[in-house]
């Protein structure tokens, strides 16, 4: 049997299907929680408007609006188009790129990629403020030198309405007056766990962060730092090109090119 004919081989139908599923999961992260719920229940599981309203507490007009918005976001471009190509060479040399991707880890390890997507989706649903998620993603990506992740999360934060000056100040957050105590605690925790000190995390550092977050919040925040560091490491290792998946994630709306 040829390697490409094996059901789980990179480039096979099953591998491409796994990539499509993972791409859809990550795409769903880019829309609002309301749109995501409406799309999953109403679009994928065909829950009627009345039942959706009963389950969510939304008005009927809100249910219809959220479904329409989600479908509009997910319709163009197709959410899986940047992933289900099964042609890594097409991803390695985008026009104007100054770096090239070493290998396509999404195709080489589709099951692991999908699980990391699922993990990140659960982390994002933990309830911690979206603005803090953005700060954590950006700061860890800065520290790890991850061009792809930094580019992506800057654009996501910009689309969500984050102020440009705050984005510029993340790298100098200790000296900046633009961040609240809870945000500063999240940034400090991100730095500590991204570059763990030789002798571990000191009690004083832990207590400072704990003063701003409940035990569950701090646990969830820690898993978030773990997630972005995982993405940083795989994208740094294989030199994923910044902006290569902008169309799939709807990041062109940031208008930052």
C-alpha positions in Angstrom: 0.0 0.0 0.0 1.3 3.4 -0.9 2.0 5.7 2.1 -0.5 8.2 0.9 -3.2 5.5 0.6 -3.0 4.7 4.3 -6.1 6.1 6.1 -4.0 8.1 8.6 -1.1 9.2 6.4 -0.4 12.9 5.8 -2.2 13.9 2.7 -4.8 11.2 2.9 -8.5 11.9 3.0 -8.6 11.1 6.8 -5.7 13.4 7.5 -7.3 16.2 5.5 -10.6 15.7 7.3 -8.8 16.0 10.6 -7.2 19.2 9.5 -10.6 20.5 8.3 -12.1 19.8 11.7 -9.3 21.4 13.5 -9.5 24.5 11.2 -13.2 24.8 11.9 -12.6 24.7 15.6 -10.0 27.4 15.4 -12.2 29.5 13.1 -15.0 29.3 15.6 -12.7 30.9 18.1 -12.6 34.1 16.0 -16.4 34.8 16.3 -18.3 35.9 19.3 -19.5 33.4 21.9 -23.1 34.2 20.9 -22.4 33.6 17.2 -20.5 30.4 18.0 -23.4 29.0 20.1 -26.0 29.9 17.5 -23.9 28.4 14.7 -23.2 25.1 16.6 -26.8 24.6 17.8 -28.7 26.2 15.0 -26.4 25.6 12.1 -24.7 22.3 12.8 -27.4 20.6 14.9 -30.4 22.2 13.3 -32.0 23.4 16.6 -35.0 25.5 15.7 -35.2 29.2 16.6 -37.8 28.5 19.3 -35.8 25.8 20.9 -32.6 27.9 20.6 -34.4 30.8 22.3 -35.5 28.5 25.1 -32.0 27.1 25.6 -30.2 30.4 25.6 -32.7 32.9 26.9 -32.3 35.0 23.8 -35.2 36.6 21.9 -36.2 35.0 18.6 -34.9 38.0 16.7 -31.6 37.7 18.5 -31.3 34.0 17.7 -31.9 34.6 14.0 -29.4 37.5 14.0 -26.7 35.5 15.7 -27.1 32.6 13.3 -27.0 34.9 10.2 -23.9 36.7 11.6 -22.1 33.4 12.2 -23.0 32.1 8.8 -21.8 35.3 7.2 -18.5 35.1 9.1 -18.0 31.4 8.2 -19.2 31.5 4.6 -16.4 33.6 2.9 -13.7 32.6 2.8 -14.3 28.9 3.5 -12.9 28.2 7.0 -10.9 25.1 5.9 -9.5 26.4 2.6 -6.2 27.4 4.1 -5.7 24.0 5.7 -7.2 21.3 3.5 -4.8 21.8 0.6 -2.7 18.7 1.2 0.1 20.6 -0.7 2.6 21.9 1.8 4.6 23.6 -1.0 1.7 26.0 -1.5 2.1 27.2 2.2 5.8 27.4 2.2 6.3 30.4 -0.1 3.5 33.0 0.2 4.0 36.1 -1.9 6.4 38.6 -0.3 7.3 36.2 2.6 10.7 36.7 4.2 10.7 33.2 5.8 9.6 29.8 4.7 7.8 27.1 6.6 10.0 24.1 7.3 7.2 21.6 7.5 3.4 21.5 7.8 2.9 20.2 11.3 -0.9 20.3 10.8 -0.6 17.6 8.1 2.2 15.7 9.8 0.5 15.4 13.2 -3.2 16.0 12.5 -4.6 14.3 15.6 -2.2 16.1 17.9 -2.9 19.4 16.2 -6.7 18.8 16.6 -6.3 18.1 20.3 -4.2 21.2 20.8 -7.0 23.2 19.1 -9.6 21.6 21.4 -7.4 22.4 24.4 -7.1 26.0 23.4 -10.8 26.3 22.8 -11.6 25.0 26.3 -9.0 27.4 27.7 -10.6 30.4 26.0 -14.1 29.3 27.3 -12.8 29.5 30.9 -14.4 32.8 31.6 -11.3 35.0 32.0 -11.7 38.4 30.2 -10.9 38.3 26.5 -8.6 41.3 26.9 -6.5 39.4 29.3 -6.4 36.4 26.9 -5.0 38.8 24.2 -2.4 40.3 26.6 -1.2 36.8 27.6 -1.0 35.6 24.0 0.9 38.7 22.8 3.4 38.8 25.7 4.3 35.1 25.6 4.7 35.4 21.8 7.0 38.4 22.2 9.1 36.5 24.8 9.3 33.4 22.6 10.0 35.3 19.4 7.0 33.7 17.7 6.4 35.8 14.6 3.3 33.9 13.5 1.5 34.0 16.9 2.5 37.6 17.6 1.1 38.7 14.2 -2.1 36.7 14.7 -2.9 37.8 18.2 -2.1 41.5 17.5 -4.6 41.4 14.7 -7.2 39.6 16.8 -6.9 42.1 19.6 -7.1 45.0 17.1 -10.3 43.5 15.6 -11.8 43.2 19.1 -11.2 46.9 19.6 -8.0 46.9 21.7 -6.3 50.3 21.7 -3.3 50.6 19.4 -1.2 52.3 22.1 -1.9 49.5 24.6 -0.7 47.0 22.1 2.5 48.9 21.6 2.9 49.1 25.4 2.6 45.4 26.1 6.4 45.0 25.7 7.0 47.7 28.4 3.9 47.0 30.6 5.8 47.5 33.9 6.6 51.2 33.0 3.2 51.8 31.2 0.3 53.4 33.0 -2.2 51.8 30.6 -2.8 48.5 32.3 -5.1 47.7 35.3 -3.7 45.7 38.3 -5.4 42.5 37.2 -3.9 42.8 33.7 -0.5 43.5 35.2 -0.8 40.4 37.3 -1.7 38.3 34.3 1.3 39.7 32.4 3.7 39.0 35.3 2.4 35.4 35.6 2.8 35.0 31.8 6.4 36.1 32.0 7.2 33.9 35.1 5.8 30.7 33.5 7.2 31.4 30.0 10.7 31.9 31.4 10.6 30.0 34.6 13.2 31.3 37.1 16.0 28.9 38.0 14.6 28.5 41.5 11.0 28.4 40.5 8.1 30.8 41.2 8.7 32.7 44.5 5.9 32.8 47.1 5.9 36.6 46.8 5.3 36.5 43.1 2.6 33.9 43.5 0.8 36.0 46.2 0.9 39.1 44.1 -0.9 37.3 41.3 -3.2 35.5 43.6 -4.4 38.8 45.0 -6.0 39.6 41.6 -7.4 36.1 40.7 -9.4 33.5 42.4 -7.9 30.0 42.7 -9.9 28.8 39.7 -9.1 31.8 37.7 -5.4 31.5 38.4 -5.5 27.8 37.5 -7.3 28.6 34.2 -4.9 31.4 33.5 -2.0 29.0 34.0 -3.5 26.6 31.5 -3.8 29.5 29.1 -0.1 30.4 29.5 0.6 26.7 28.8 -1.5 26.8 25.6 0.1 29.8 24.0 3.6 28.5 24.9 2.8 25.3 23.1 1.6 27.2 20.0 4.7 29.4 20.2 7.0 26.5 20.3 5.6 24.6 17.4 5.4 27.7 15.2 8.9 28.8 16.1 10.3 25.3 15.5 8.8 25.0 12.0 8.9 28.7 11.0 5.2 29.2 10.3 4.9 32.3 8.1 3.2 35.3 9.7 -0.2 36.1 8.1 -0.4 32.9 6.1 -3.8 31.9 7.5 -5.3 35.4 7.8 -8.1 34.6 5.3 -9.0 31.4 7.2 -9.2 33.3 10.5 -10.9 36.4 9.2 -7.9 38.5 10.2 -7.9 40.6 7.1 -10.5 42.7 8.9 -7.7 44.1 11.1 -6.4 46.0 8.0 -2.9 45.9 9.4 -1.0 44.6 6.4 
